[in-house]
Amino acid sequence: MNLFDIIGINQDDRGDNMIVLTPSDHMLVPDFPGLSEDGITITFDREVALAREDAQFITWEHPLIRNGLDLILSGDTGSSTISLLKNKALPVGTLLVELIYVVEARLRSSCSSPLPATDAGTYAAG
């Protein structure tokens, strides 16, 4: 899974090392900075970007990447927390893990909306 998948941006491989990015109905934010409603064409190949004025050259410093990383790191997606629980009813070294995740169907499936977030508790002795 890549950054654009996590944010919910549609990707259409156009060949010649170019990808067209367009907004989707399931994006983490309604308006993603740098992504117009019509979408943009990007490339990771400097030579393609120099030859094609319509393709933006994407690097780690590009605003799309920076904004995407900031969105994920500042939001609830991919977050984790750790704490210490002192409870005599639990054996020393017990590790409690709670996972909250969203299961999504492939775009080609007949499922048109994301499934609800599911809370799953997993307990393991350390």
MIDOSE-1310 file (N, C-alpha, C; in nm, 2 decimals, decimal comma, always signed):
residues 126
mnlf	+0,09/-0,12/+0,00/+0,00/+0,00/+0,00/+0,09/+0,12/+0,00; +0,06/+0,22/-0,08/+0,14/+0,34/-0,09/+0,07/+0,46/-0,03; +0,13/+0,57/-0,02/+0,08/+0,69/+0,04/-0,05/+0,73/-0,02; -0,06/+0,73/-0,16/-0,19/+0,77/-0,22/-0,30/+0,68/-0,19
diig	-0,27/+0,55/-0,18/-0,38/+0,45/-0,14/-0,43/+0,49/+0,00; -0,34/+0,52/+0,09/-0,39/+0,55/+0,23/-0,47/+0,67/+0,24; -0,43/+0,77/+0,16/-0,51/+0,90/+0,16/-0,64/+0,88/+0,08; -0,65/+0,79/-0,01/-0,77/+0,77/-0,09/-0,77/+0,84/-0,22
inqd	-0,65/+0,86/-0,28/-0,64/+0,92/-0,41/-0,64/+0,81/-0,52; -0,72/+0,83/-0,62/-0,72/+0,74/-0,73/-0,59/+0,75/-0,81; -0,54/+0,64/-0,86/-0,42/+0,64/-0,94/-0,45/+0,56/-1,07; -0,41/+0,62/-1,18/-0,43/+0,56/-1,31/-0,30/+0,56/-1,38
drgd	-0,24/+0,44/-1,40/-0,11/+0,43/-1,47/-0,13/+0,45/-1,62; -0,06/+0,56/-1,67/-0,07/+0,59/-1,81/+0,05/+0,55/-1,89; +0,13/+0,46/-1,84/+0,25/+0,42/-1,91/+0,35/+0,53/-1,92; +0,47/+0,50/-1,98/+0,58/+0,59/-1,99/+0,61/+0,65/-1,85
nmiv	+0,60/+0,57/-1,75/+0,64/+0,62/-1,61/+0,55/+0,74/-1,57; +0,43/+0,74/-1,61/+0,34/+0,85/-1,56/+0,22/+0,79/-1,50; +0,17/+0,86/-1,40/+0,05/+0,82/-1,32/-0,04/+0,95/-1,31; -0,17/+0,93/-1,34/-0,27/+1,04/-1,32/-0,34/+1,02/-1,18
ltps	-0,33/+1,12/-1,10/-0,39/+1,12/-0,97/-0,52/+1,20/-0,97; -0,63/+1,14/-0,92/-0,76/+1,21/-0,92/-0,82/+1,19/-0,78; -0,90/+1,29/-0,73/-0,96/+1,27/-0,60/-1,07/+1,16/-0,61; -1,09/+1,10/-0,49/-1,19/+0,99/-0,48/-1,30/+1,04/-0,38
dhml	-1,40/+0,96/-0,37/-1,51/+0,99/-0,27/-1,47/+0,95/-0,13; -1,36/+0,87/-0,12/-1,32/+0,82/+0,01/-1,19/+0,87/+0,06; -1,16/+0,99/+0,03/-1,03/+1,05/+0,07/-1,04/+1,09/+0,22; -0,92/+1,09/+0,29/-0,92/+1,13/+0,43/-0,96/+1,27/+0,45
vpdf	-0,94/+1,36/+0,35/-0,98/+1,50/+0,36/-1,05/+1,53/+0,23; -1,15/+1,62/+0,24/-1,23/+1,65/+0,11/-1,14/+1,72/+0,01; -1,05/+1,81/+0,05/-0,97/+1,88/-0,05/-0,82/+1,86/-0,01; -0,75/+1,79/-0,09/-0,61/+1,76/-0,07/-0,52/+1,87/-0,13
pgls	-0,44/+1,94/-0,06/-0,36/+2,05/-0,12/-0,27/+2,00/-0,24; -0,28/+2,07/-0,35/-0,20/+2,03/-0,47/-0,27/+1,94/-0,56; -0,39/+1,89/-0,53/-0,46/+1,80/-0,61/-0,59/+1,86/-0,65; -0,60/+1,90/-0,78/-0,72/+1,97/-0,83/-0,83/+1,86/-0,85
edgi	-0,95/+1,91/-0,88/-1,07/+1,82/-0,90/-1,05/+1,74/-1,03; -0,97/+1,80/-1,13/-0,95/+1,74/-1,26/-0,83/+1,64/-1,24; -0,75/+1,65/-1,14/-0,64/+1,56/-1,12/-0,51/+1,62/-1,17; -0,40/+1,54/-1,15/-0,27/+1,58/-1,20/-0,20/+1,46/-1,25
titf	-0,11/+1,49/-1,35/-0,02/+1,38/-1,40/+0,12/+1,39/-1,33; +0,16/+1,28/-1,27/+0,29/+1,28/-1,20/+0,39/+1,18/-1,26; +0,51/+1,20/-1,23/+0,62/+1,10/-1,27/+0,73/+1,10/-1,17; +0,79/+0,98/-1,15/+0,91/+0,97/-1,06/+1,03/+0,98/-1,14
drev	+1,02/+0,99/-1,27/+1,14/+0,99/-1,37/+1,17/+1,14/-1,41; +1,28/+1,19/-1,38/+1,32/+1,32/-1,41/+1,32/+1,35/-1,56; +1,37/+1,25/-1,64/+1,37/+1,27/-1,78/+1,23/+1,28/-1,84; +1,14/+1,21/-1,79/+1,00/+1,22/-1,84/+0,95/+1,36/-1,80
alar	+0,97/+1,40/-1,68/+0,92/+1,53/-1,64/+0,98/+1,65/-1,72; +1,11/+1,63/-1,76/+1,17/+1,74/-1,85/+1,11/+1,73/-1,99; +1,08/+1,62/-2,04/+1,02/+1,61/-2,17/+0,87/+1,64/-2,18; +0,80/+1,62/-2,07/+0,66/+1,65/-2,07/+0,62/+1,76/-1,97
edaq	+0,57/+1,87/-2,02/+0,53/+1,98/-1,94/+0,41/+1,95/-1,85; +0,33/+1,86/-1,89/+0,21/+1,82/-1,82/+0,23/+1,73/-1,70; +0,36/+1,68/-1,69/+0,39/+1,58/-1,58/+0,47/+1,65/-1,47; +0,42/+1,64/-1,35/+0,50/+1,70/-1,23/+0,60/+1,59/-1,18
fitw	+0,72/+1,63/-1,16/+0,82/+1,54/-1,11/+0,81/+1,53/-0,96; +0,79/+1,41/-0,91/+0,76/+1,38/-0,77/+0,89/+1,34/-0,70; +0,93/+1,41/-0,59/+1,04/+1,37/-0,50/+0,99/+1,37/-0,36; +1,07/+1,34/-0,27/+1,03/+1,34/-0,12/+1,00/+1,49/-0,08
ehpl	+1,05/+1,59/-0,15/+1,03/+1,73/-0,12/+0,91/+1,78/-0,18; +0,84/+1,71/-0,28/+0,73/+1,77/-0,35/+0,61/+1,79/-0,25; +0,54/+1,90/-0,26/+0,43/+1,93/-0,17/+0,32/+1,82/-0,16; +0,30/+1,74/-0,26/+0,20/+1,63/-0,25/+0,25/+1,53/-0,15
irng	+0,38/+1,49/-0,16/+0,44/+1,40/-0,07/+0,44/+1,45/+0,08; +0,49/+1,57/+0,09/+0,50/+1,64/+0,22/+0,36/+1,65/+0,29; +0,26/+1,70/+0,21/+0,13/+1,71/+0,26/+0,07/+1,58/+0,30; +0,09/+1,48/+0,22/+0,04/+1,34/+0,25/+0,10/+1,29/+0,38
ldli	+0,23/+1,30/+0,39/+0,30/+1,25/+0,51/+0,25/+1,32/+0,63; +0,24/+1,46/+0,62/+0,19/+1,54/+0,74/+0,05/+1,49/+0,77; -0,04/+1,47/+0,67/-0,18/+1,43/+0,70/-0,18/+1,30/+0,78; -0,10/+1,20/+0,74/-0,10/+1,07/+0,80/-0,04/+1,08/+0,94
lsgd	+0,08/+1,15/+0,95/+0,14/+1,16/+1,08/+0,07/+1,24/+1,19; -0,01/+1,33/+1,14/-0,09/+1,42/+1,24/-0,23/+1,36/+1,26; -0,27/+1,26/+1,19/-0,41/+1,21/+1,20/-0,41/+1,08/+1,28; -0,53/+1,01/+1,27/-0,54/+0,89/+1,34/-0,50/+0,77/+1,26
tgss	-0,47/+0,78/+1,13/-0,43/+0,67/+1,05/-0,29/+0,63/+1,08; -0,27/+0,51/+1,11/-0,14/+0,46/+1,14/-0,09/+0,50/+1,28; -0,17/+0,54/+1,37/-0,12/+0,59/+1,50/-0,11/+0,47/+1,59; -0,02/+0,48/+1,69/-0,01/+0,38/+1,79/+0,02/+0,45/+1,93
tisl	-0,02/+0,39/+2,03/+0,00/+0,44/+2,17/+0,05/+0,32/+2,26; +0,13/+0,35/+2,35/+0,17/+0,25/+2,45/+0,15/+0,31/+2,59; +0,11/+0,22/+2,68/+0,10/+0,27/+2,82/+0,13/+0,15/+2,91; +0,14/+0,18/+3,04/+0,17/+0,08/+3,14/+0,04/+0,06/+3,22
lknk	+0,00/-0,07/+3,24/-0,12/-0,10/+3,32/-0,08/-0,19/+3,44; -0,10/-0,13/+3,55/-0,07/-0,21/+3,68/-0,20/-0,27/+3,73; -0,21/-0,40/+3,71/-0,33/-0,47/+3,75/-0,29/-0,61/+3,81; -0,31/-0,63/+3,94/-0,27/-0,76/+4,00/-0,34/-0,88/+3,95
alpv	-0,45/-0,86/+3,88/-0,53/-0,97/+3,82/-0,46/-1,02/+3,70; -0,37/-0,95/+3,64/-0,30/-0,99/+3,52/-0,16/-1,04/+3,55; -0,11/-1,15/+3,49/+0,03/-1,19/+3,52/+0,13/-1,09/+3,47; +0,24/-1,08/+3,54/+0,34/-0,98/+3,50/+0,39/-1,02/+3,36
gtll	+0,40/-0,91/+3,28/+0,45/-0,93/+3,14/+0,34/-0,95/+3,04; +0,21/-0,94/+3,08/+0,10/-0,96/+2,99/+0,09/-0,84/+2,90; +0,08/-0,86/+2,77/+0,07/-0,76/+2,67/-0,07/-0,75/+2,62; -0,13/-0,64/+2,62/-0,27/-0,62/+2,57/-0,26/-0,53/+2,45
veli	-0,32/-0,58/+2,34/-0,31/-0,51/+2,21/-0,45/-0,49/+2,16; -0,49/-0,37/+2,13/-0,62/-0,34/+2,07/-0,60/-0,29/+1,93; -0,66/-0,35/+1,83/-0,64/-0,31/+1,69/-0,77/-0,25/+1,64; -0,77/-0,14/+1,58/-0,89/-0,08/+1,51/-0,85/-0,06/+1,37
yvve	-0,93/-0,12/+1,28/-0,89/-0,12/+1,14/-1,01/-0,11/+1,05; -0,99/-0,08/+0,93/-1,09/-0,07/+0,82/-1,06/-0,17/+0,71; -1,15/-0,26/+0,68/-1,13/-0,35/+0,57/-1,19/-0,29/+0,45; -1,12/-0,29/+0,34/-1,18/-0,23/+0,22/-1,17/-0,34/+0,11
arlr	-1,27/-0,33/+0,02/-1,28/-0,42/-0,09/-1,20/-0,36/-0,21; -1,16/-0,44/-0,30/-1,09/-0,40/-0,42/-1,19/-0,31/-0,50; -1,13/-0,22/-0,58/-1,21/-0,13/-0,66/-1,30/-0,20/-0,76; -1,25/-0,32/-0,81/-1,33/-0,40/-0,91/-1,45/-0,47/-0,85
sscs	-1,46/-0,48/-0,71/-1,56/-0,56/-0,65/-1,70/-0,48/-0,66; -1,80/-0,55/-0,62/-1,94/-0,48/-0,63/-1,96/-0,40/-0,50; -1,87/-0,40/-0,40/-1,89/-0,32/-0,28/-1,86/-0,18/-0,31; -1,95/-0,09/-0,29/-1,93/+0,05/-0,33/-1,89/+0,14/-0,22
splp	-1,90/+0,10/-0,10/-1,86/+0,18/+0,02/-1,77/+0,10/+0,11; -1,68/+0,18/+0,19/-1,60/+0,11/+0,28/-1,68/+0,04/+0,39; -1,63/-0,07/+0,44/-1,69/-0,14/+0,55/-1,66/-0,06/+0,68; -1,75/-0,08/+0,78/-1,73/+0,00/+0,91/-1,60/-0,04/+0,98
atda	-1,54/+0,06/+1,06/-1,43/+0,03/+1,14/-1,46/-0,08/+1,24; -1,37/-0,18/+1,26/-1,40/-0,29/+1,35/-1,30/-0,29/+1,46; -1,35/-0,30/+1,58/-1,26/-0,30/+1,70/-1,23/-0,45/+1,74; -1,11/-0,48/+1,74/-1,07/-0,62/+1,77/-0,97/-0,62/+1,88
gtya	-1,00/-0,69/+1,99/-0,91/-0,70/+2,10/-0,83/-0,83/+2,09; -0,70/-0,82/+2,10/-0,61/-0,94/+2,10/-0,53/-0,93/+2,23; -0,52/-1,05/+2,29/-0,45/-1,05/+2,42/-0,34/-1,16/+2,41; -0,22/-1,12/+2,45/-0,11/-1,22/+2,44/-0,02/-1,21/+2,56
ag	+0,02/-1,32/+2,61/+0,11/-1,32/+2,73/+0,25/-1,30/+2,68; +0,32/-1,21/+2,76/+0,46/-1,18/+2,72/+0,56/-1,26/+2,78
